[in-house]
Amino acid sequence: MIRRWKYFFQNLQLKNKVLLIFSVAGIFPLLLLTIFSLVIIQYFTLQTERNKNEDNLLSAYQQLNATLSSYEDALAFLVNNDQLDRELSLKDPTNYDQYNLYIYTIVPLFNSITALQPDIQNITLYTTLDVYNHGEFVRKIEKDDITRFFTFDKKTSTEYFYDKPNDRMYLYSQLFSRNSKEKHVIVFDIDPNTLFGNISPISEESYTLSIQDRYGRDLFYRTQKPDDRSNQLFPKLLAALYPGDDRYQKTLSNGWVVQFRRPLATMYHGTLLLILFATSLLLLSLLLVFVAIWSLNKTVVSPLQTLSKEMGTIDEQDFLKHQLTYEAKDEIGQLYHEFNQMLSTIHTLIDDVYQGEINQKKHELRALQAQINPHFFYNSLSLINNKAVMIGNQEISEMAQLLSTFYRLSLNNGKNRLSVKQELDLTIAYAQIQLKMHRDSFDLVTEIDEQIYSYEIMNLLIQPFVENAIFHGIDHIEDERRGRLLLKGYATAHSIYIEVSDNGAGMDSEQIATILKSQQGEHYGIYNIQQRMALYYGTRGSIAYHSQIGVGTKVIIRLPKIMTE
């Protein structure tokens, strides 16, 4: 799949590549960023709206809970009043006792509560004592009074009862006397309109606030009418896109459920404006991107297409005379200028190639000539070896064999390429000849990786460096050190390395520069090798010198891996 896309992309025209790159690098990320930003912003916007709705619900809940708590605290105060408890413990109270109960206990207590809680319409004590009714303050429990709807238990907990037909709210609690088995109930009569009317408006947005008792009966219902925006386009569109309400509810300790509902359309109003703004910004950005693509095609792609077309029309007859014009001085103008310059120098480059081939032949010929003068010895070496064997002179025999090996490999049947093994055998033979000529005054050490033997190398490439190491290095040792010549060969992933090291006199940077640049004299061989390597290997081959005065010299020859045919 990747190869197919790569092939498809490589074969696209440049203008289509530009469009594809801009789409992938500009348009798609812009779309993704816009969508991602809208999702994130919408999430936090809606979260803010939901938090606001929860705060509105909490506000209504706290207002109602505070009012009911004050009622319950007042009722608890009466239920737990010790004086009232003692007065109600009388058995068969006389008229005088009842009078004292009404005038000095019940009426003052109840009036004090209503004075503090004006929302409470009446406070009535319903009792089974054999007493007379006293206005709205004391009533004897009868079958048809309001207590028939109450639920009694053995606790003094506060209970609520909603008389829906009469639209009245009652809070009641049973009062237990220590010394009386009679039933006593204190009842608060509250107007629901007064109770729920104390709940202040909690939002300027459209909303619905409702309160239900534990049995699901509606106690209160308020609807905030939508403002004038309901007749506008956006709210209508939102209402169609987002029907329904967002609902929140909390339950009071008495089982009442406070519910807050808000239309989803009002919550998404700010989000829709944000989406419209982001969409407009996205369209503007896309327009700018397409303008940039058009400008790039106009200023870059079209000139390059023109250049490509003109290059295709140039033939062998007029390529030196063909000149292209481009007015701008940018990089495209430089490209036109360089192309014209290239056309004007092609002829010179062709001459340079021909001249380079001629120079290569000259260098190879001079390298051969440098070794071919003593060629007449080659036919006599075998005779010398035989005579030396006959007279028992081993040293002469070894010298004759080394000379035979050296000249046989160096002449190489007139070829200028041989294997690395042959070149190393040639070089070692030369070094051993020099070792005998120097009366074994230095050590010859070889460290060769046999894996490099089968690769191809130029003829007589290593021998000149060995010669320099002996005559310009080891022969100039002035202390008591014994000379040491190291010949090392190894390979890496892409190259072959030959190192020639000595512990001779060493050189400074100026001497190294002289060796590398000298075109005549005793160091001409090194310069000749550099020229041959440049012609044959190009930049893939190199020579590096590392030397220190009084320590020695190391030459590192790097060659590409070329298998012998």
DRENVEX-364578 format. One record per residue (C-alpha): x, y, z. Coordinates in steps of 0.1 Angstrom, whole numbers, plus 5000, padded with zeros to 4 digits. Layout:
+------+------+------+
!   xx !   yy !   zz !
+------+------+------+
!    X !    Y !    Z !
...
+------+------+------+
% end
This chain:
+------+------+------+
!   xx !   yy !   zz !
+------+------+------+
! 5000 ! 5000 ! 5000 !
! 5028 ! 5024 ! 5009 !
! 5046 ! 5017 ! 4977 !
! 5015 ! 5023 ! 4957 !
! 5009 ! 5057 ! 4974 !
! 5046 ! 5066 ! 4969 !
! 5044 ! 5056 ! 4932 !
! 5012 ! 5076 ! 4928 !
! 5026 ! 5107 ! 4945 !
! 5059 ! 5106 ! 4925 !
! 5040 ! 5105 ! 4892 !
! 5017 ! 5134 ! 4900 !
! 5022 ! 5167 ! 4883 !
! 5039 ! 5193 ! 4904 !
! 5008 ! 5215 ! 4907 !
! 4988 ! 5184 ! 4919 !
! 5016 ! 5176 ! 4943 !
! 5013 ! 5212 ! 4957 !
! 4976 ! 5209 ! 4960 !
! 4978 ! 5175 ! 4977 !
! 5005 ! 5188 ! 5001 !
! 4986 ! 5219 ! 5010 !
! 4955 ! 5197 ! 5015 !
! 4973 ! 5173 ! 5038 !
! 4994 ! 5199 ! 5056 !
! 4970 ! 5228 ! 5057 !
! 4934 ! 5221 ! 5049 !
! 4929 ! 5188 ! 5068 !
! 4946 ! 5200 ! 5100 !
! 4926 ! 5232 ! 5098 !
! 4894 ! 5213 ! 5095 !
! 4904 ! 5189 ! 5123 !
! 4915 ! 5218 ! 5145 !
! 4883 ! 5237 ! 5139 !
! 4861 ! 5206 ! 5147 !
! 4882 ! 5197 ! 5177 !
! 4880 ! 5233 ! 5190 !
! 4842 ! 5235 ! 5185 !
! 4837 ! 5202 ! 5203 !
! 4859 ! 5213 ! 5232 !
! 4843 ! 5248 ! 5234 !
! 4808 ! 5234 ! 5231 !
! 4816 ! 5209 ! 5258 !
! 4827 ! 5236 ! 5282 !
! 4800 ! 5260 ! 5272 !
! 4773 ! 5234 ! 5279 !
! 4791 ! 5224 ! 5311 !
! 4789 ! 5261 ! 5321 !
! 4752 ! 5262 ! 5313 !
! 4746 ! 5230 ! 5332 !
! 4765 ! 5244 ! 5362 !
! 4743 ! 5275 ! 5360 !
! 4711 ! 5253 ! 5359 !
! 4723 ! 5234 ! 5389 !
! 4730 ! 5267 ! 5407 !
! 4695 ! 5279 ! 5398 !
! 4680 ! 5247 ! 5411 !
! 4701 ! 5250 ! 5443 !
! 4689 ! 5286 ! 5448 !
! 4653 ! 5276 ! 5447 !
! 4660 ! 5246 ! 5468 !
! 4678 ! 5266 ! 5495 !
! 4651 ! 5293 ! 5496 !
! 4623 ! 5268 ! 5501 !
! 4644 ! 5246 ! 5524 !
! 4652 ! 5277 ! 5546 !
! 4615 ! 5286 ! 5548 !
! 4604 ! 5251 ! 5557 !
! 4632 ! 5247 ! 5582 !
! 4620 ! 5278 ! 5600 !
! 4584 ! 5264 ! 5601 !
! 4597 ! 5231 ! 5614 !
! 4618 ! 5247 ! 5640 !
! 4588 ! 5267 ! 5652 !
! 4567 ! 5236 ! 5653 !
! 4594 ! 5217 ! 5672 !
! 4596 ! 5246 ! 5697 !
! 4559 ! 5242 ! 5705 !
! 4559 ! 5204 ! 5706 !
! 4588 ! 5204 ! 5730 !
! 4576 ! 5232 ! 5752 !
! 4576 ! 5221 ! 5789 !
! 4550 ! 5245 ! 5800 !
! 4525 ! 5234 ! 5773 !
! 4533 ! 5198 ! 5782 !
! 4525 ! 5204 ! 5819 !
! 4492 ! 5223 ! 5812 !
! 4480 ! 5195 ! 5788 !
! 4487 ! 5169 ! 5815 !
! 4456 ! 5180 ! 5836 !
! 4429 ! 5154 ! 5840 !
! 4393 ! 5167 ! 5837 !
! 4403 ! 5203 ! 5836 !
! 4378 ! 5228 ! 5851 !
! 4367 ! 5259 ! 5832 !
! 4392 ! 5278 ! 5853 !
! 4420 ! 5255 ! 5842 !
! 4410 ! 5258 ! 5806 !
! 4409 ! 5295 ! 5809 !
! 4444 ! 5296 ! 5823 !
! 4456 ! 5272 ! 5796 !
! 4441 ! 5294 ! 5768 !
! 4450 ! 5328 ! 5781 !
! 4484 ! 5323 ! 5798 !
! 4499 ! 5295 ! 5778 !
! 4485 ! 5286 ! 5743 !
! 4475 ! 5321 ! 5730 !
! 4509 ! 5338 ! 5740 !
! 4529 ! 5309 ! 5726 !
! 4510 ! 5307 ! 5694 !
! 4509 ! 5345 ! 5689 !
! 4547 ! 5347 ! 5694 !
! 4552 ! 5322 ! 5666 !
! 4529 ! 5339 ! 5642 !
! 4545 ! 5372 ! 5650 !
! 4579 ! 5358 ! 5639 !
! 4564 ! 5338 ! 5610 !
! 4538 ! 5359 ! 5593 !
! 4535 ! 5333 ! 5566 !
! 4517 ! 5311 ! 5591 !
! 4480 ! 5319 ! 5589 !
! 4468 ! 5300 ! 5620 !
! 4482 ! 5277 ! 5647 !
! 4457 ! 5252 ! 5661 !
! 4460 ! 5227 ! 5689 !
! 4438 ! 5197 ! 5682 !
! 4433 ! 5176 ! 5713 !
! 4411 ! 5147 ! 5726 !
! 4409 ! 5165 ! 5761 !
! 4374 ! 5173 ! 5772 !
! 4378 ! 5210 ! 5766 !
! 4359 ! 5238 ! 5749 !
! 4370 ! 5251 ! 5715 !
! 4388 ! 5284 ! 5718 !
! 4387 ! 5302 ! 5684 !
! 4414 ! 5289 ! 5660 !
! 4438 ! 5282 ! 5689 !
! 4422 ! 5251 ! 5705 !
! 4398 ! 5226 ! 5689 !
! 4386 ! 5193 ! 5701 !
! 4394 ! 5165 ! 5676 !
! 4363 ! 5155 ! 5657 !
! 4357 ! 5130 ! 5629 !
! 4351 ! 5156 ! 5602 !
! 4380 ! 5180 ! 5610 !
! 4413 ! 5183 ! 5591 !
! 4430 ! 5157 ! 5613 !
! 4412 ! 5129 ! 5596 !
! 4437 ! 5132 ! 5567 !
! 4467 ! 5132 ! 5590 !
! 4490 ! 5102 ! 5596 !
! 4498 ! 5097 ! 5633 !
! 4526 ! 5077 ! 5647 !
! 4545 ! 5076 ! 5680 !
! 4570 ! 5102 ! 5669 !
! 4571 ! 5139 ! 5671 !
! 4583 ! 5143 ! 5636 !
! 4569 ! 5171 ! 5614 !
! 4545 ! 5160 ! 5587 !
! 4530 ! 5179 ! 5557 !
! 4496 ! 5177 ! 5542 !
! 4484 ! 5196 ! 5511 !
! 4446 ! 5202 ! 5510 !
! 4444 ! 5206 ! 5472 !
! 4406 ! 5214 ! 5469 !
! 4410 ! 5242 ! 5494 !
! 4446 ! 5251 ! 5484 !
! 4459 ! 5250 ! 5519 !
! 4491 ! 5236 ! 5533 !
! 4493 ! 5221 ! 5568 !
! 4523 ! 5213 ! 5589 !
! 4515 ! 5192 ! 5620 !
! 4533 ! 5172 ! 5647 !
! 4519 ! 5152 ! 5675 !
! 4526 ! 5164 ! 5711 !
! 4531 ! 5137 ! 5737 !
! 4524 ! 5146 ! 5773 !
! 4542 ! 5128 ! 5801 !
! 4513 ! 5123 ! 5824 !
! 4484 ! 5122 ! 5799 !
! 4473 ! 5096 ! 5774 !
! 4453 ! 5120 ! 5754 !
! 4462 ! 5128 ! 5717 !
! 4474 ! 5163 ! 5710 !
! 4483 ! 5177 ! 5675 !
! 4497 ! 5211 ! 5668 !
! 4488 ! 5222 ! 5632 !
! 4502 ! 5251 ! 5612 !
! 4479 ! 5265 ! 5585 !
! 4499 ! 5280 ! 5557 !
! 4488 ! 5296 ! 5525 !
! 4508 ! 5279 ! 5496 !
! 4507 ! 5311 ! 5476 !
! 4525 ! 5329 ! 5504 !
! 4549 ! 5300 ! 5509 !
! 4559 ! 5296 ! 5473 !
! 4556 ! 5332 ! 5465 !
! 4587 ! 5339 ! 5487 !
! 4608 ! 5320 ! 5460 !
! 4624 ! 5348 ! 5440 !
! 4630 ! 5345 ! 5402 !
! 4662 ! 5326 ! 5397 !
! 4671 ! 5332 ! 5361 !
! 4664 ! 5356 ! 5333 !
! 4664 ! 5328 ! 5308 !
! 4634 ! 5307 ! 5299 !
! 4628 ! 5280 ! 5325 !
! 4602 ! 5260 ! 5345 !
! 4603 ! 5255 ! 5382 !
! 4580 ! 5229 ! 5398 !
! 4575 ! 5214 ! 5432 !
! 4557 ! 5181 ! 5439 !
! 4550 ! 5164 ! 5472 !
! 4561 ! 5128 ! 5479 !
! 4530 ! 5115 ! 5463 !
! 4537 ! 5133 ! 5430 !
! 4510 ! 5159 ! 5434 !
! 4519 ! 5194 ! 5421 !
! 4524 ! 5220 ! 5448 !
! 4539 ! 5248 ! 5427 !
! 4546 ! 5255 ! 5391 !
! 4563 ! 5286 ! 5376 !
! 4572 ! 5292 ! 5339 !
! 4595 ! 5319 ! 5328 !
! 4582 ! 5331 ! 5294 !
! 4608 ! 5333 ! 5267 !
! 4620 ! 5368 ! 5257 !
! 4616 ! 5384 ! 5223 !
! 4643 ! 5362 ! 5207 !
! 4617 ! 5334 ! 5204 !
! 4604 ! 5352 ! 5173 !
! 4638 ! 5354 ! 5158 !
! 4654 ! 5329 ! 5134 !
! 4681 ! 5315 ! 5156 !
! 4659 ! 5304 ! 5185 !
! 4634 ! 5288 ! 5161 !
! 4662 ! 5270 ! 5144 !
! 4676 ! 5259 ! 5178 !
! 4641 ! 5248 ! 5190 !
! 4638 ! 5226 ! 5159 !
! 4674 ! 5212 ! 5163 !
! 4673 ! 5207 ! 5200 !
! 4637 ! 5200 ! 5213 !
! 4630 ! 5191 ! 5249 !
! 4643 ! 5204 ! 5282 !
! 4674 ! 5199 ! 5304 !
! 4661 ! 5187 ! 5338 !
! 4675 ! 5189 ! 5373 !
! 4659 ! 5180 ! 5406 !
! 4666 ! 5178 ! 5443 !
! 4645 ! 5163 ! 5471 !
! 4638 ! 5181 ! 5504 !
! 4639 ! 5163 ! 5537 !
! 4601 ! 5162 ! 5538 !
! 4600 ! 5143 ! 5505 !
! 4591 ! 5172 ! 5482 !
! 4608 ! 5172 ! 5449 !
! 4621 ! 5206 ! 5435 !
! 4625 ! 5203 ! 5397 !
! 4642 ! 5229 ! 5374 !
! 4638 ! 5226 ! 5336 !
! 4654 ! 5247 ! 5310 !
! 4648 ! 5244 ! 5272 !
! 4678 ! 5229 ! 5254 !
! 4674 ! 5256 ! 5227 !
! 4684 ! 5284 ! 5251 !
! 4715 ! 5264 ! 5262 !
! 4727 ! 5260 ! 5227 !
! 4721 ! 5296 ! 5217 !
! 4756 ! 5307 ! 5224 !
! 4770 ! 5275 ! 5209 !
! 4752 ! 5281 ! 5176 !
! 4766 ! 5316 ! 5174 !
! 4801 ! 5302 ! 5181 !
! 4796 ! 5275 ! 5154 !
! 4785 ! 5301 ! 5129 !
! 4815 ! 5323 ! 5138 !
! 4840 ! 5294 ! 5136 !
! 4825 ! 5283 ! 5103 !
! 4829 ! 5317 ! 5088 !
! 4864 ! 5319 ! 5101 !
! 4871 ! 5284 ! 5086 !
! 4857 ! 5294 ! 5052 !
! 4879 ! 5325 ! 5053 !
! 4909 ! 5305 ! 5062 !
! 4902 ! 5280 ! 5034 !
! 4898 ! 5309 ! 5010 !
! 4932 ! 5322 ! 5021 !
! 4947 ! 5287 ! 5017 !
! 4934 ! 5284 ! 4981 !
! 4947 ! 5319 ! 4973 !
! 4981 ! 5308 ! 4986 !
! 4979 ! 5276 ! 4965 !
! 4970 ! 5297 ! 4934 !
! 4998 ! 5321 ! 4941 !
! 5023 ! 5293 ! 4946 !
! 5012 ! 5277 ! 4913 !
! 5015 ! 5310 ! 4896 !
! 5049 ! 5320 ! 4909 !
! 5066 ! 5287 ! 4914 !
! 5049 ! 5258 ! 4896 !
! 5042 ! 5275 ! 4863 !
! 5078 ! 5288 ! 4858 !
! 5091 ! 5254 ! 4866 !
! 5067 ! 5238 ! 4841 !
! 5078 ! 5263 ! 4815 !
! 5115 ! 5255 ! 4822 !
! 5107 ! 5217 ! 4820 !
! 5089 ! 5223 ! 4787 !
! 5117 ! 5244 ! 4772 !
! 5143 ! 5218 ! 4783 !
! 5124 ! 5191 ! 4765 !
! 5125 ! 5212 ! 4732 !
! 5163 ! 5216 ! 4732 !
! 5180 ! 5193 ! 4707 !
! 5217 ! 5185 ! 4701 !
! 5220 ! 5213 ! 4675 !
! 5209 ! 5243 ! 4695 !
! 5215 ! 5235 ! 4731 !
! 5246 ! 5257 ! 4732 !
! 5226 ! 5286 ! 4717 !
! 5194 ! 5281 ! 4736 !
! 5188 ! 5307 ! 4763 !
! 5157 ! 5311 ! 4786 !
! 5145 ! 5343 ! 4801 !
! 5129 ! 5349 ! 4835 !
! 5125 ! 5384 ! 4849 !
! 5123 ! 5377 ! 4887 !
! 5155 ! 5374 ! 4907 !
! 5143 ! 5348 ! 4932 !
! 5154 ! 5312 ! 4935 !
! 5135 ! 5304 ! 4903 !
! 5153 ! 5332 ! 4885 !
! 5186 ! 5317 ! 4898 !
! 5176 ! 5284 ! 4885 !
! 5170 ! 5299 ! 4850 !
! 5203 ! 5316 ! 4852 !
! 5221 ! 5285 ! 4864 !
! 5204 ! 5265 ! 4836 !
! 5216 ! 5290 ! 4810 !
! 5251 ! 5288 ! 4826 !
! 5250 ! 5251 ! 4824 !
! 5242 ! 5251 ! 4787 !
! 5271 ! 5274 ! 4781 !
! 5296 ! 5252 ! 4800 !
! 5285 ! 5218 ! 4787 !
! 5310 ! 5220 ! 4759 !
! 5338 ! 5227 ! 4783 !
! 5327 ! 5198 ! 4805 !
! 5327 ! 5175 ! 4775 !
! 5363 ! 5186 ! 4767 !
! 5372 ! 5180 ! 4804 !
! 5359 ! 5145 ! 4802 !
! 5379 ! 5137 ! 4771 !
! 5410 ! 5153 ! 4787 !
! 5404 ! 5133 ! 4819 !
! 5404 ! 5100 ! 4800 !
! 5436 ! 5110 ! 4783 !
! 5452 ! 5119 ! 4816 !
! 5441 ! 5086 ! 4831 !
! 5459 ! 5068 ! 4803 !
! 5490 ! 5089 ! 4807 !
! 5491 ! 5083 ! 4845 !
! 5487 ! 5045 ! 4840 !
! 5513 ! 5045 ! 4813 !
! 5538 ! 5065 ! 4835 !
! 5531 ! 5041 ! 4864 !
! 5539 ! 5012 ! 4841 !
! 5570 ! 5028 ! 4827 !
! 5583 ! 5035 ! 4862 !
! 5585 ! 4998 ! 4867 !
! 5592 ! 4984 ! 4833 !
! 5628 ! 4996 ! 4829 !
! 5642 ! 4966 ! 4849 !
! 5620 ! 4942 ! 4830 !
! 5650 ! 4924 ! 4814 !
! 5658 ! 4910 ! 4848 !
! 5627 ! 4890 ! 4849 !
! 5639 ! 4864 ! 4823 !
! 5671 ! 4860 ! 4843 !
! 5656 ! 4856 ! 4878 !
! 5647 ! 4820 ! 4874 !
! 5683 ! 4812 ! 4862 !
! 5697 ! 4830 ! 4892 !
! 5674 ! 4811 ! 4915 !
! 5685 ! 4777 ! 4900 !
! 5722 ! 4786 ! 4903 !
! 5717 ! 4797 ! 4939 !
! 5700 ! 4764 ! 4948 !
! 5728 ! 4745 ! 4931 !
! 5755 ! 4762 ! 4951 !
! 5734 ! 4761 ! 4983 !
! 5730 ! 4799 ! 4987 !
! 5695 ! 4802 ! 5003 !
! 5696 ! 4839 ! 5006 !
! 5702 ! 4845 ! 4969 !
! 5675 ! 4820 ! 4961 !
! 5649 ! 4838 ! 4983 !
! 5659 ! 4872 ! 4968 !
! 5654 ! 4858 ! 4933 !
! 5620 ! 4844 ! 4942 !
! 5609 ! 4877 ! 4958 !
! 5621 ! 4897 ! 4928 !
! 5602 ! 4872 ! 4905 !
! 5570 ! 4876 ! 4926 !
! 5573 ! 4914 ! 4927 !
! 5579 ! 4919 ! 4890 !
! 5554 ! 4893 ! 4879 !
! 5526 ! 4909 ! 4899 !
! 5536 ! 4945 ! 4892 !
! 5537 ! 4939 ! 4854 !
! 5504 ! 4919 ! 4857 !
! 5504 ! 4910 ! 4820 !
! 5498 ! 4946 ! 4811 !
! 5466 ! 4950 ! 4832 !
! 5461 ! 4978 ! 4857 !
! 5437 ! 4960 ! 4880 !
! 5442 ! 4930 ! 4902 !
! 5428 ! 4914 ! 4934 !
! 5436 ! 4928 ! 4968 !
! 5454 ! 4896 ! 4977 !
! 5477 ! 4899 ! 4946 !
! 5484 ! 4936 ! 4955 !
! 5492 ! 4927 ! 4991 !
! 5515 ! 4898 ! 4979 !
! 5533 ! 4923 ! 4956 !
! 5537 ! 4948 ! 4984 !
! 5549 ! 4922 ! 5010 !
! 5574 ! 4908 ! 4984 !
! 5587 ! 4944 ! 4980 !
! 5589 ! 4949 ! 5017 !
! 5608 ! 4916 ! 5022 !
! 5633 ! 4926 ! 4995 !
! 5639 ! 4958 ! 5013 !
! 5642 ! 4939 ! 5046 !
! 5670 ! 4918 ! 5032 !
! 5686 ! 4949 ! 5017 !
! 5685 ! 4966 ! 5051 !
! 5700 ! 4935 ! 5068 !
! 5668 ! 4928 ! 5088 !
! 5672 ! 4961 ! 5106 !
! 5634 ! 4965 ! 5110 !
! 5604 ! 4943 ! 5117 !
! 5577 ! 4936 ! 5091 !
! 5542 ! 4930 ! 5107 !
! 5511 ! 4922 ! 5087 !
! 5475 ! 4922 ! 5100 !
! 5453 ! 4913 ! 5070 !
! 5416 ! 4903 ! 5071 !
! 5413 ! 4876 ! 5045 !
! 5377 ! 4887 ! 5037 !
! 5392 ! 4916 ! 5016 !
! 5413 ! 4893 ! 4993 !
! 5386 ! 4888 ! 4967 !
! 5380 ! 4926 ! 4960 !
! 5395 ! 4945 ! 4932 !
! 5422 ! 4972 ! 4936 !
! 5444 ! 4993 ! 4913 !
! 5479 ! 4979 ! 4905 !
! 5509 ! 4993 ! 4924 !
! 5486 ! 5013 ! 4948 !
! 5502 ! 5003 ! 4982 !
! 5539 ! 4998 ! 4973 !
! 5548 ! 5035 ! 4970 !
! 5535 ! 5041 ! 5006 !
! 5556 ! 5012 ! 5019 !
! 5586 ! 5026 ! 5000 !
! 5581 ! 5060 ! 5016 !
! 5576 ! 5044 ! 5051 !
! 5611 ! 5027 ! 5047 !
! 5632 ! 5054 ! 5030 !
! 5616 ! 5085 ! 5046 !
! 5606 ! 5070 ! 5079 !
! 5624 ! 5040 ! 5093 !
! 5658 ! 5049 ! 5077 !
! 5657 ! 5082 ! 5096 !
! 5653 ! 5068 ! 5131 !
! 5680 ! 5086 ! 5151 !
! 5676 ! 5068 ! 5185 !
! 5680 ! 5032 ! 5195 !
! 5645 ! 5022 ! 5185 !
! 5642 ! 4992 ! 5161 !
! 5622 ! 5000 ! 5130 !
! 5587 ! 4986 ! 5126 !
! 5566 ! 4985 ! 5095 !
! 5529 ! 4975 ! 5099 !
! 5507 ! 4966 ! 5069 !
! 5471 ! 4963 ! 5079 !
! 5439 ! 4955 ! 5059 !
! 5403 ! 4953 ! 5069 !
! 5368 ! 4961 ! 5057 !
! 5337 ! 4979 ! 5069 !
! 5301 ! 4977 ! 5055 !
! 5309 ! 4997 ! 5024 !
! 5347 ! 5002 ! 5022 !
! 5381 ! 4986 ! 5023 !
! 5408 ! 5001 ! 5044 !
! 5446 ! 4996 ! 5040 !
! 5469 ! 5011 ! 5066 !
! 5507 ! 5015 ! 5063 !
! 5523 ! 5025 ! 5095 !
! 5559 ! 5030 ! 5106 !
! 5576 ! 5042 ! 5138 !
! 5601 ! 5064 ! 5119 !
! 5610 ! 5100 ! 5120 !
! 5575 ! 5113 ! 5114 !
! 5564 ! 5145 ! 5095 !
! 5549 ! 5178 ! 5102 !
! 5518 ! 5192 ! 5083 !
! 5539 ! 5211 ! 5057 !
! 5558 ! 5179 ! 5048 !
! 5525 ! 5160 ! 5044 !
! 5511 ! 5187 ! 5022 !
! 5543 ! 5186 ! 5001 !
! 5539 ! 5148 ! 4996 !
! 5503 ! 5151 ! 4986 !
! 5509 ! 5180 ! 4961 !
! 5543 ! 5173 ! 4947 !
! 5540 ! 5166 ! 4909 !
! 5577 ! 5159 ! 4904 !
! 5607 ! 5146 ! 4924 !
! 5609 ! 5118 ! 4949 !
! 5572 ! 5121 ! 4960 !
! 5557 ! 5121 ! 4925 !
! 5545 ! 5085 ! 4931 !
! 5521 ! 5096 ! 4958 !
! 5506 ! 5124 ! 4937 !
! 5503 ! 5100 ! 4908 !
! 5484 ! 5075 ! 4930 !
! 5460 ! 5103 ! 4940 !
! 5453 ! 5112 ! 4903 !
! 5447 ! 5076 ! 4894 !
! 5424 ! 5071 ! 4924 !
! 5404 ! 5102 ! 4915 !
! 5400 ! 5090 ! 4879 !
! 5390 ! 5055 ! 4889 !
! 5372 ! 5058 ! 4922 !
! 5361 ! 5094 ! 4923 !
! 5351 ! 5106 ! 4957 !
! 5347 ! 5070 ! 4970 !
! 5385 ! 5067 ! 4974 !
! 5407 ! 5087 ! 4997 !
! 5442 ! 5090 ! 5013 !
! 5447 ! 5103 ! 5049 !
! 5480 ! 5109 ! 5066 !
! 5485 ! 5109 ! 5104 !
! 5520 ! 5117 ! 5115 !
! 5540 ! 5130 ! 5145 !
! 5576 ! 5140 ! 5146 !
! 5597 ! 5114 ! 5164 !
! 5568 ! 5090 ! 5167 !
! 5560 ! 5078 ! 5132 !
! 5535 ! 5080 ! 5103 !
! 5503 ! 5062 ! 5094 !
! 5487 ! 5063 ! 5060 !
! 5450 ! 5052 ! 5057 !
! 5438 ! 5043 ! 5022 !
! 5400 ! 5040 ! 5018 !
! 5387 ! 5022 ! 4987 !
! 5352 ! 5011 ! 4977 !
! 5343 ! 4975 ! 4976 !
! 5345 ! 4962 ! 4940 !
! 5345 ! 4925 ! 4934 !
! 5370 ! 4911 ! 4909 !
! 5356 ! 4897 ! 4877 !
+------+------+------+
% end
